[in-house]
Amino acid sequence: MLDKWFSAQALSQRSDTLERVTELTQHSKFTLSNPNRVRALLAVFALNQVRFHRTDGAGYKLLADFVLQVDSANAQLASRLVSSFNSYRRFDGDRQELVRHELSRISAHTGLSNDAREIVERALSF
């Protein structure tokens, strides 16, 4: 039930959804060691077509930050999160550039897992 609540928060259309998701990453019941909890909040936030794709790129940065945090402990989860960027070419040029910046930042990370690197490089190569 808690995962459903996290997901509902992540899909909210409120203007402060990104800030709320950021706050929830500090919630006592949220932990990066629980893949279901991470998916419920962060992967679902990436499905939020309005709030994830803010014009300032803050949603992209938040997700990229967590990809980098999760990667060393759970490469499969990190690759699942980073795959949220795969459809970025459907958006306007400004958003595409913001996503490319985050993908490049992830790619440049020392020690990035092969799982995540493969997805990042594939996304950047198109």
KASULLIN-V70364 format. One record per backbone hydrogen bond with DSSP energy under -1.0 kcal/mol. NH is the residue of the N-H (numbers start at 1). CO is the residue of the C=O. If there is no record, write none. Layout:
NH/CO  NH/CO
This chain:
5/1  6/2  7/3  8/4  9/5  10/6  11/7  17/14  20/16  21/17  22/18  23/19  24/20  25/21  26/23  27/24  30/27  34/31  38/34  39/35  40/36  41/37  42/38  43/38  44/39  45/41  46/42  47/44  48/45  49/47  52/48  57/54  61/57  62/58  63/59  64/60  65/61  66/62  67/63  68/64  69/65  70/66  71/67  73/70  74/70  78/74  79/75  80/76  81/77  82/78  83/79  84/81  85/82  86/83  88/85  90/87  91/88  96/92  97/93  98/94  99/95  100/96  101/97  102/98  103/99  104/100  105/101  106/102  107/103  108/104  109/106  112/109  117/113  118/114  119/115  120/116  121/117  122/118  123/119  124/120  125/121
